[in-house]
Amino acid sequence: MILQAGRYGALVPVGDDEELAKAMASTLDAPPPPAELKKAARPYAIETATDAYLSIMGLPPRPSGKPQAEQRPRGA
């Protein structure tokens, strides 16, 4: 699912260390464009996941879809 049938990364047989090493080396030699990788990762971002959970629970999404500033306790 994450690699979308090989669109965003090579698929190799489970347990095939040699093919995995070749696929990793190939990707390092010719990486996909950064914009494509960001697009592929977007559905797994914390904000996207949070909004999905809120939606499933019947709650409204975060205000304006932007992350809220993190509140840290003093001295942390």
VMD Tcl script that builds the backbone (N, CA, C; Angstrom):
set m [mol new atoms 228]
animate dup $m
set s [atomselect $m all]
$s set {name element resname resid chain x y z} {
  {N N MET 1 A 0.817 -1.177 0.000}
  {CA C MET 1 A 0.000 0.000 0.000}
  {C C MET 1 A 0.874 1.260 0.000}
  {N N ILE 2 A 1.836 1.345 0.896}
  {CA C ILE 2 A 2.671 2.534 0.986}
  {C C ILE 2 A 3.467 2.728 -0.305}
  {N N LEU 3 A 3.985 1.649 -0.851}
  {CA C LEU 3 A 4.779 1.765 -2.081}
  {C C LEU 3 A 3.915 1.785 -3.335}
  {N N GLN 4 A 2.630 1.650 -3.187}
  {CA C GLN 4 A 1.659 1.683 -4.284}
  {C C GLN 4 A 2.091 0.806 -5.463}
  {N N ALA 5 A 2.207 -0.475 -5.173}
  {CA C ALA 5 A 2.535 -1.494 -6.174}
  {C C ALA 5 A 3.838 -1.202 -6.907}
  {N N GLY 6 A 4.802 -0.617 -6.192}
  {CA C GLY 6 A 6.110 -0.362 -6.782}
  {C C GLY 6 A 6.298 1.035 -7.346}
  {N N ARG 7 A 5.273 1.851 -7.302}
  {CA C ARG 7 A 5.386 3.207 -7.852}
  {C C ARG 7 A 6.390 4.058 -7.084}
  {N N TYR 8 A 6.439 3.900 -5.758}
  {CA C TYR 8 A 7.302 4.721 -4.923}
  {C C TYR 8 A 8.501 3.966 -4.361}
  {N N GLY 9 A 8.689 2.747 -4.765}
  {CA C GLY 9 A 9.825 1.964 -4.304}
  {C C GLY 9 A 9.714 0.543 -4.811}
  {N N ALA 10 A 10.853 -0.083 -4.927}
  {CA C ALA 10 A 10.892 -1.441 -5.472}
  {C C ALA 10 A 10.237 -2.436 -4.517}
  {N N LEU 11 A 9.556 -3.387 -5.093}
  {CA C LEU 11 A 8.978 -4.491 -4.328}
  {C C LEU 11 A 9.844 -5.722 -4.556}
  {N N VAL 12 A 10.159 -6.422 -3.503}
  {CA C VAL 12 A 10.992 -7.621 -3.610}
  {C C VAL 12 A 10.310 -8.753 -2.849}
  {N N PRO 13 A 10.638 -9.983 -3.211}
  {CA C PRO 13 A 10.048 -11.112 -2.495}
  {C C PRO 13 A 10.445 -11.114 -1.018}
  {N N VAL 14 A 9.513 -11.478 -0.174}
  {CA C VAL 14 A 9.774 -11.557 1.268}
  {C C VAL 14 A 10.908 -12.546 1.517}
  {N N GLY 15 A 11.862 -12.130 2.334}
  {CA C GLY 15 A 12.966 -13.002 2.711}
  {C C GLY 15 A 14.115 -13.038 1.725}
  {N N ASP 16 A 14.025 -12.293 0.627}
  {CA C ASP 16 A 15.091 -12.302 -0.385}
  {C C ASP 16 A 16.056 -11.152 -0.103}
  {N N ASP 17 A 17.044 -11.431 0.754}
  {CA C ASP 17 A 17.998 -10.406 1.177}
  {C C ASP 17 A 18.759 -9.808 -0.003}
  {N N GLU 18 A 19.136 -10.672 -0.941}
  {CA C GLU 18 A 19.931 -10.220 -2.082}
  {C C GLU 18 A 19.143 -9.228 -2.949}
  {N N GLU 19 A 17.898 -9.548 -3.230}
  {CA C GLU 19 A 17.061 -8.642 -4.038}
  {C C GLU 19 A 16.779 -7.345 -3.288}
  {N N LEU 20 A 16.598 -7.452 -1.972}
  {CA C LEU 20 A 16.368 -6.249 -1.165}
  {C C LEU 20 A 17.594 -5.339 -1.221}
  {N N ALA 21 A 18.775 -5.917 -1.088}
  {CA C ALA 21 A 20.010 -5.128 -1.147}
  {C C ALA 21 A 20.148 -4.464 -2.515}
  {N N LYS 22 A 19.848 -5.198 -3.591}
  {CA C LYS 22 A 19.924 -4.628 -4.941}
  {C C LYS 22 A 18.923 -3.481 -5.108}
  {N N ALA 23 A 17.715 -3.679 -4.607}
  {CA C ALA 23 A 16.678 -2.648 -4.727}
  {C C ALA 23 A 17.066 -1.401 -3.936}
  {N N MET 24 A 17.622 -1.598 -2.762}
  {CA C MET 24 A 18.052 -0.459 -1.947}
  {C C MET 24 A 19.187 0.301 -2.636}
  {N N ALA 25 A 20.160 -0.415 -3.162}
  {CA C ALA 25 A 21.279 0.228 -3.858}
  {C C ALA 25 A 20.785 0.984 -5.084}
  {N N SER 26 A 19.869 0.378 -5.810}
  {CA C SER 26 A 19.311 1.022 -6.994}
  {C C SER 26 A 18.574 2.311 -6.634}
  {N N THR 27 A 17.818 2.278 -5.558}
  {CA C THR 27 A 17.084 3.468 -5.113}
  {C C THR 27 A 18.037 4.554 -4.646}
  {N N LEU 28 A 19.102 4.164 -3.966}
  {CA C LEU 28 A 20.092 5.145 -3.524}
  {C C LEU 28 A 20.828 5.766 -4.711}
  {N N ASP 29 A 21.068 4.960 -5.750}
  {CA C ASP 29 A 21.742 5.469 -6.952}
  {C C ASP 29 A 20.853 6.406 -7.762}
  {N N ALA 30 A 19.561 6.129 -7.781}
  {CA C ALA 30 A 18.613 6.942 -8.556}
  {C C ALA 30 A 17.329 7.111 -7.756}
  {N N PRO 31 A 17.357 7.976 -6.737}
  {CA C PRO 31 A 16.176 8.143 -5.889}
  {C C PRO 31 A 15.011 8.799 -6.624}
  {N N PRO 32 A 13.799 8.471 -6.212}
  {CA C PRO 32 A 12.630 9.126 -6.803}
  {C C PRO 32 A 12.663 10.625 -6.476}
  {N N PRO 33 A 11.985 11.438 -7.272}
  {CA C PRO 33 A 11.951 12.874 -6.991}
  {C C PRO 33 A 11.359 13.150 -5.603}
  {N N PRO 34 A 11.969 14.081 -4.848}
  {CA C PRO 34 A 11.481 14.391 -3.501}
  {C C PRO 34 A 9.996 14.757 -3.463}
  {N N ALA 35 A 9.524 15.478 -4.457}
  {CA C ALA 35 A 8.105 15.872 -4.461}
  {C C ALA 35 A 7.203 14.635 -4.525}
  {N N GLU 36 A 7.619 13.633 -5.281}
  {CA C GLU 36 A 6.832 12.396 -5.369}
  {C C GLU 36 A 6.829 11.662 -4.032}
  {N N LEU 37 A 7.973 11.631 -3.361}
  {CA C LEU 37 A 8.043 10.951 -2.066}
  {C C LEU 37 A 7.192 11.670 -1.027}
  {N N LYS 38 A 7.213 12.999 -1.048}
  {CA C LYS 38 A 6.374 13.761 -0.117}
  {C C LYS 38 A 4.905 13.488 -0.379}
  {N N LYS 39 A 4.537 13.416 -1.644}
  {CA C LYS 39 A 3.148 13.123 -2.020}
  {C C LYS 39 A 2.746 11.729 -1.506}
  {N N ALA 40 A 3.649 10.772 -1.648}
  {CA C ALA 40 A 3.367 9.402 -1.208}
  {C C ALA 40 A 3.223 9.323 0.309}
  {N N ALA 41 A 3.981 10.142 1.039}
  {CA C ALA 41 A 3.960 10.101 2.506}
  {C C ALA 41 A 2.816 10.898 3.117}
  {N N ARG 42 A 2.238 11.816 2.364}
  {CA C ARG 42 A 1.210 12.721 2.903}
  {C C ARG 42 A 0.074 11.998 3.631}
  {N N PRO 43 A -0.464 10.895 3.090}
  {CA C PRO 43 A -1.573 10.227 3.805}
  {C C PRO 43 A -1.180 9.695 5.190}
  {N N TYR 44 A 0.126 9.579 5.460}
  {CA C TYR 44 A 0.578 9.019 6.726}
  {C C TYR 44 A 1.076 10.093 7.688}
  {N N ALA 45 A 0.940 11.361 7.322}
  {CA C ALA 45 A 1.356 12.458 8.197}
  {C C ALA 45 A 0.456 12.493 9.430}
  {N N ILE 46 A 1.008 12.955 10.529}
  {CA C ILE 46 A 0.254 12.970 11.790}
  {C C ILE 46 A -1.036 13.772 11.663}
  {N N GLU 47 A -0.981 14.893 10.954}
  {CA C GLU 47 A -2.173 15.731 10.808}
  {C C GLU 47 A -3.266 15.004 10.026}
  {N N THR 48 A -2.870 14.338 8.948}
  {CA C THR 48 A -3.829 13.608 8.127}
  {C C THR 48 A -4.436 12.458 8.912}
  {N N ALA 49 A -3.590 11.726 9.626}
  {CA C ALA 49 A -4.074 10.601 10.427}
  {C C ALA 49 A -5.006 11.092 11.537}
  {N N THR 50 A -4.638 12.192 12.173}
  {CA C THR 50 A -5.461 12.745 13.247}
  {C C THR 50 A -6.841 13.127 12.724}
  {N N ASP 51 A -6.878 13.819 11.601}
  {CA C ASP 51 A -8.169 14.206 11.021}
  {C C ASP 51 A -9.003 12.974 10.658}
  {N N ALA 52 A -8.355 11.920 10.171}
  {CA C ALA 52 A -9.087 10.694 9.835}
  {C C ALA 52 A -9.695 10.061 11.083}
  {N N TYR 53 A -8.923 9.999 12.169}
  {CA C TYR 53 A -9.451 9.448 13.419}
  {C C TYR 53 A -10.610 10.288 13.941}
  {N N LEU 54 A -10.454 11.607 13.913}
  {CA C LEU 54 A -11.529 12.480 14.371}
  {C C LEU 54 A -12.796 12.265 13.552}
  {N N SER 55 A -12.623 12.135 12.241}
  {CA C SER 55 A -13.756 11.909 11.352}
  {C C SER 55 A -14.460 10.588 11.680}
  {N N ILE 56 A -13.691 9.546 11.896}
  {CA C ILE 56 A -14.255 8.232 12.222}
  {C C ILE 56 A -15.056 8.287 13.521}
  {N N MET 57 A -14.587 9.120 14.457}
  {CA C MET 57 A -15.279 9.255 15.744}
  {C C MET 57 A -16.422 10.267 15.689}
  {N N GLY 58 A -16.666 10.827 14.507}
  {CA C GLY 58 A -17.757 11.772 14.347}
  {C C GLY 58 A -17.448 13.151 14.901}
  {N N LEU 59 A -16.163 13.462 15.042}
  {CA C LEU 59 A -15.746 14.752 15.565}
  {C C LEU 59 A -15.260 15.645 14.427}
  {N N PRO 60 A -15.312 16.959 14.619}
  {CA C PRO 60 A -14.839 17.855 13.562}
  {C C PRO 60 A -13.312 17.795 13.435}
  {N N PRO 61 A -12.797 18.127 12.251}
  {CA C PRO 61 A -11.340 18.141 12.076}
  {C C PRO 61 A -10.720 19.272 12.883}
  {N N ARG 62 A -9.409 19.235 12.972}
  {CA C ARG 62 A -8.693 20.293 13.679}
  {C C ARG 62 A -9.048 21.630 13.041}
  {N N PRO 63 A -9.084 22.713 13.812}
  {CA C PRO 63 A -9.407 24.032 13.247}
  {C C PRO 63 A -8.488 24.381 12.081}
  {N N SER 64 A -9.076 24.761 10.982}
  {CA C SER 64 A -8.395 25.152 9.752}
  {C C SER 64 A -7.415 24.108 9.237}
  {N N GLY 65 A -7.486 22.887 9.762}
  {CA C GLY 65 A -6.628 21.822 9.275}
  {C C GLY 65 A -5.161 22.015 9.582}
  {N N LYS 66 A -4.823 22.979 10.445}
  {CA C LYS 66 A -3.428 23.238 10.773}
  {C C LYS 66 A -3.120 22.669 12.150}
  {N N PRO 67 A -1.868 22.206 12.324}
  {CA C PRO 67 A -1.512 21.692 13.663}
  {C C PRO 67 A -1.503 22.807 14.681}
  {N N GLN 68 A -1.931 22.460 15.892}
  {CA C GLN 68 A -1.914 23.440 16.966}
  {C C GLN 68 A -0.516 23.488 17.561}
  {N N ALA 69 A -0.151 24.648 18.104}
  {CA C ALA 69 A 1.163 24.784 18.727}
  {C C ALA 69 A 1.270 23.800 19.886}
  {N N GLU 70 A 2.406 23.184 19.967}
  {CA C GLU 70 A 2.634 22.199 21.033}
  {C C GLU 70 A 2.818 22.920 22.361}
  {N N GLN 71 A 2.093 22.462 23.351}
  {CA C GLN 71 A 2.204 23.018 24.693}
  {C C GLN 71 A 3.179 22.162 25.476}
  {N N ARG 72 A 4.250 22.766 25.972}
  {CA C ARG 72 A 5.219 22.022 26.774}
  {C C ARG 72 A 5.186 22.534 28.210}
  {N N PRO 73 A 5.262 21.616 29.158}
  {CA C PRO 73 A 5.311 22.049 30.556}
  {C C PRO 73 A 6.590 22.846 30.807}
  {N N ARG 74 A 6.506 23.798 31.704}
  {CA C ARG 74 A 7.700 24.566 32.033}
  {C C ARG 74 A 8.771 23.665 32.588}
  {N N GLY 75 A 10.010 23.982 32.222}
  {CA C GLY 75 A 11.136 23.201 32.693}
  {C C GLY 75 A 11.363 21.914 31.917}
  {N N ALA 76 A 10.548 21.698 30.865}
  {CA C ALA 76 A 10.709 20.450 30.081}
  {C C ALA 76 A 11.711 20.658 28.987}
}
mol reanalyze $m
mol bondsrecalc $m
mol representation Tube
mol addrep $m
